Structures are given as structure tokens and as C-alpha cells.
Amino acid sequence: MSNEAAKSSAVDGWSVLRTGGHHSGGLEIPTIPTGVRGKSGQVRLAVGPAGEARVMIPLAERETPTGLHGGSALGVDVSAFHYKGHPARFLDLICLSSDLEGVFGDVVDEMLDRIRAGQSCLDAARSTIQDFRSLLTRGSASHVDQRTVAGLIAELLVVNRLLDRSASAWRAWAGPAGDRHDFRVGNTSLEVKATLRPGNSMVTINSLDQLEAPTGGTLHLLRFVIEPVSSGQLSVSALARSAIAKSDDREALGTLLAAVGCEDVDAERWNRHAFRMESEHFYEVRDGFPRITLSMLSDGGVPHGVDSVTYQIDLATAQDFLCTPARYDDLEARLAS
């Protein structure tokens, strides 16, 4: 590739690859060289099996990339190929969201400029990704309150448990897609709540249909008691990363995270708070459970002029509705099926 061609944007390079233009340069897959070299070889553009934009940064034999973290829209991996008959390793950065390919192209172009200016390939990758991540974070809302973070952590705990059973079980996470219940498969639903103090048995219900079971189905409520601690192992970043790694569709799971406002799982605003598990309690929501639902109102609806209803229930009054761990295990199996 000529010096002039090397100045074209990464986006243009991926377009060429998708139309069949490439120069493998001795690699096993179609690539386009960028004209930018590090100590271990040429940085190359490539596309994934589904056309995902990729940039491949050559690694030395024992070189291990550290301090590089992916997210819902960025995959970070080490790929091994054969180059002219010899093994070759690359840091493989992959854009997981086609909607963000333009942003990813800007990241790659900036990274290549930094390598040309004398930075090592890995330093350029680390610093560029961090700078763009910080920029995007500053451009979004600057604060997420502790209770909102705790609520997402509670749901991610369940997402991870389901994914331990099946890589496709993230599909049961229905709340971000607009369902009135956090998790649903068919007529089996689960609502998840987080409480921040062990002595507090109150939980907030956000609508009159949140504790209404699906027609002909079942509804359960899982309450986590999680305590805020500075060094807690339960964080949005840790749990979301774990879920994405287990999922059979990282982009789709990232879309669900974005739907609840968490576009970047490593963003500081989502990770100012961390927690540790204190306890969990599992309830069956059936006749007699403390709740208010639309079907319980005399005319089946809220009075004229009432836009929404939020109320609290005291789970200390719901001891008769507690279920055994075996019942919870059975519910998990149904949601993961």
C-alpha cells in the first residue's frame, strides 16, 4: 500500500474489504495493511465473519496486552494465525455494534496517528481507547444514583446465573426490552429487587402491573440484600463483563444494557458504587401477597387523571410466601430453557 493510500480512513478500508478487495500479505484471512508498522510488524484492517470492523495489531512472541478492556460495543481478543508459514499473534480489536463503526473508525485512525508519532502499538491502543471512553462518558449523564446501580447489579446477578445454564439465556432478560417484568419466558415471570440495608424489608413497586402475574402463568419476586462497600466484588463492570463473555450474542446483550442507560459497562458513573452480597429471599407472588394491581381495582383501571402509581410493600409481612432454594432452582431452569 502506498503512503497516500495509508492515509485513507479505517472506515474506507473496511468498505474495500467488504467488496472483496484485500491483500492478505501472507496471512490466512483477508486483510488490508495500514502502512503503519510497529516493532512486531504491520497493523492491519480486517472484517469478522459477520462483517464486523476489526483492527489487528501484531504482538511479539511473548508480548501480553494488559490494561485493555472491551465493553458492550468493543471486543478485545488475542488472535493467532500463520504468517508465511510461521505462527503470528495479534491484538484483535473488534467493533461489536455496526451503529458505532464510525466512532470505531475514528478510534483506529487516532491510534494509527499515535503509532506514527512514535508510541508503541500497545501504548497507542490503550491510550486511545481510554481517551475515547472518557470522552463518551463525559458526554453522557454524569451521575447514576446508588439505588439505580444496585438495581442493575441485582438483575445482572440473575443474568449471570441464567447464562451459567445456557449461553442464550440472556433472552429471558425482558425488562430492558419493555416487558413489565424483569425476566420472562412464556408465562413464567420473575421480578428482581435490591435492598441496601439488611434491616430494611421495604421494596418499591413502580407500577400497578409490576406484581401482576402473566395470564395463566406464575410470578416470583427475588430480593437481594446487598451492602455498599468500597472493595466489593459486585460491580456493574465485573458482572456485565462476565455476562457478555458467557453470552452467545454479545451485541444483543450490549443493546439490552444500553437500553437501561449503561452504554459503557466500564463507565465511572456506573462503577462508583460496589457491593457485597448479604442475603437473598425468594417469594411466590399469588393471592394474598402484599400488592396493588389493576385487576384489584374496582373498575380495572386507575382513576381519571392519575398517570402512574408507585408504592412500597413490606416483605416482612410476606413470610408465608417464601419459597425454598429448590423452587428457585426450578424457576431458573425454566427461564434458561
N, C-alpha and C positions, 0 to 999 in steps of 0.2 A: 504494500500500500504506500502511495506517495505521501509526502509530508502534507500536501494540500488535502488529500483525502482523509488523513488522520484528524484534521481539524473539524470534520463534519460531526454533528451531534450523535450521541449514542442512539437516540430515537431513530435517526436516519439509518444507522447500521442495522438495527433490529428489523426495520422495514425491508431492507435489502435481503436479510436472511429469510424472512417470511415469503418473499417472492422467489426463493430458490437460489439467490446469489450467495456464494460463500467461498471461503478459501480455508480449507481445513488446516493447512500448514503442517501436515503430518499427524494431526490429532484424529481420534476415532469419530468425532462428531463435527458437523458443520459449524464453523466459526468465522468471524472476521477479525483480523488483527487491528488494534487501535493505533499502531505506530508508537505506542508508549511502552518502554521497557523498564523493568525492574532488574534487580540483581539476578533473579532466577528465570528471567525470560519475558516474553511479550504479554501484555494484558490483552485479553480477547473478549469480544462480544459473542454471545450465543443466545439461542432460544431454547426453552424447555419443551417437553413432549406436547404440551397444550399451547405452545406458542408464547410461554412466559418469557419476558425480557430477563436476560442474565448477563452478568459480567464475571469473567473468570480471571483471577489474579494468581499467577504462578507462585508456588511455595518451594522453598529449599527442602532437601530431603528430610531433615529433622525439624523443620520450622512448624510451630504450632500457633495458630492465631488465637490470641486471648483478648479479652475486653471487647469482643464483637458480639452483639446480641441482636437477634432478629425480633420480629413482632408479628402482629396480625397481617401486615402488608409486606414484610421483608423476611425472606428466608435466608439463613446463613448456614452454609454447609461446607465441608471439605470433600471435593470430588477427585477421584483417581481415574486416570486414563493412561493409554500408552501413546507416547510421542516418539515417532520414528523408531518403534520397537523397544523403547525404554519406558519404565513407569514414570508418570508425571502427576503431581498433585497440584490442585488449585483451590484457593478460597473461592467459593461459588456463591455469589450474591444474586438472589432471585426476587423479582417483583411478583408478589402474590395477588396483587389487585390490578386488573387491567385499567381501572379508573385512575390509578396513580402512576401509570407508566411515564407520563410527562414529568412528574416530580422525580421519579427514579432516574430518568434521563438526566435531569439537572444534577442529581447527586453524583452520577457516574462522570459527567463532564467535569464537575468541580474536582472530583477525586483524581482524574487524569491530569488536570492542570496542576494539582499539588505534587503529583509524581514528577511531572516535567520540571517543576521548580526545585526538585531535589529531595522531597520527602521519600522515605521508603514506602513501598506499596502498602504494607500493613498499617503503618502510621497514617498514611493518607486515607485509607479506608476507615480506620477508627475515628479519626478526627472529623472527617466529612460527614459520616453517619451521625455522630454526636451533635455536630453543629446544626444539621438539618432537623434532627429530632428536637433539639432545644428550640429552634425557630418555630416549628409546628406547634410545640407545646405552648410557647408564649402566645401564639396566635389563637389558641383555644381558651376556654374558660379557665381562670387561674386558680379556682378553688373548688374542691369537692368535699362536702362535709363528711364527718366521720361516720355518721349513720348510713349515708349512701354507699360509702366504701364497704362498710360491714355487710350491707345487704348484698352487694355484688360478690363479696367473698363467700357468703353463705351459699349463694347459687352456684358459684364455681366449685365449691366443695362437692356439691351433688353432681355437677357436670363431670368432674374428675372420677367420681365413683362409678358413674354410668359408663364412662369411657374405659374404665378398667375391665368392664364386662364386654364391651363391643366398641370398635373404633368408629362406628356410625351412630352411636347412641346419643351424640350431641343433638341429634334431630329432635329429641324429646324436650329440649330447652325451648319452650314455646313462648314464654313471656316476652322476650325481646322482639318477637315477630308479631306481637299484638294480641296474643291469647290472654284471657283474663286470669289464667293460672300460670305459674312459673314453669311447670313441667306437665306435659300431657302426651299420652299416646292413646288414640282411640277415645274411649270413655273413662280412662284412668288418669286422674289428675293429682298433682302434688303442689302444695303451696309451701314456700320456704321463708322463714323469718329469722332474723338475728336479734339477739338481746345482748347488750354490752355489760350488764351487771348481773351477777348470779342471783341476787335477791329480788330482781325486778321480773315479775311474771306477766307484765303487760306487753301486748304487741298491738301494733297499729294495723288496721284493715282499711284499705284505700278505696274501696268501692262496695256497693251493695251486692255485686255479683261475685266478689272475690272468694267468698266462702259458700258459694252455691255449687253443688256438685254437678257434673255433666249429666244430662238427661240419661237415665238408665245406667249411670256409672257410679264411680266412687271418687271421693276427695279425701286426701290426708293432708295434715299440716306437720311439717318438720321444723322444730325450733332449735337453733343453735345458740348456746350461750358462749360468746367469745369475748375475751378480755383484751383491751388495748395494752400492748407492751412494746417498747421501742425495739426490742430484738426478736419480736415474734416471727414464727415461721410462716404464718398465714398472711400473705400479702397478695395484692392483685397481680403483680408481676409474676411471682412464683407460681400461683395457681393457674393463671392464664397461660403461661408458657408450658406448664405441664399438660394442660388440656390440649393446646394446639399440637404439641408433639405426639399426643396419643390419637388425634383425630385423623379420619381418612379424608377430610376435606378442610384444610387449614384456612382457605379463603372464606368458605361459608361460615366457619366458626368465628373468624375475624369480623365478618359482616354482622353477626349477632352481637359481638362485643361492641362494635361501633354503634349499633342501634341503641345501646344503653348509655352511649356517650363516651365509651372507652375506646377511642380510635387507636391509641398507643398504650399498650399494656405496661410499658416502662415509664410512662409519663410521671413526673414528680407529683403532680396533683392527685394522681390515683394511688400513690405509694408513700404519702406522708404518714399514713397510719398502718400499723401491722398489729397482729393479734395472735393470741394462743387460745386453743380450744379448752373450754371448761366443762361443758356437758352438752348433751343433745336429748331432745324429747320428741316423741313421735305420737301423733294423735289421729284418730279417725274422726272426720267431720261428718256427723249424722244427726238425726233428730235429737234435740236436747243439748247439742253443743252450743256454747255461748256465741251468738252471732245475730246479725240482722241481714236479711236477704230480701230481694224484690218479691219473691214468692210469699214472704211472710207479711207483706204489707196488704192492707185490706183491699185495695184496688189494683194490686200488682204493679204499682209504679210509685215514684216519688211525687210529692205534691207539686202542682204547677209553680214554676219559678225557682225550684230547687235544682241547681245544676249538678252538684256532686255531693257525695256523703263520705266522710272519713270518720271512723270511730275506733275505739280501743276495746280490747277484751282482756280479761284477767284469766290467764291459763291456770291459775291456782284453783279456779272453780271447775276445771275440766279434767280432774284426775280420773274420773270414770271412763274417759275416752282415750287414755293412754294405751298404746299398743306395744307388743313385745318386739324385741330385735328380730325375731323370725318373721313377723309380719312386715317389718321394714325391708328385710332381705327379699321377701316375695314381691313387694312393690318395686324395688329396684330392678329385679329380674324382668318384670312386666314392662317397665319404662325403657329398659335396654334392649328389648326384643325387637 
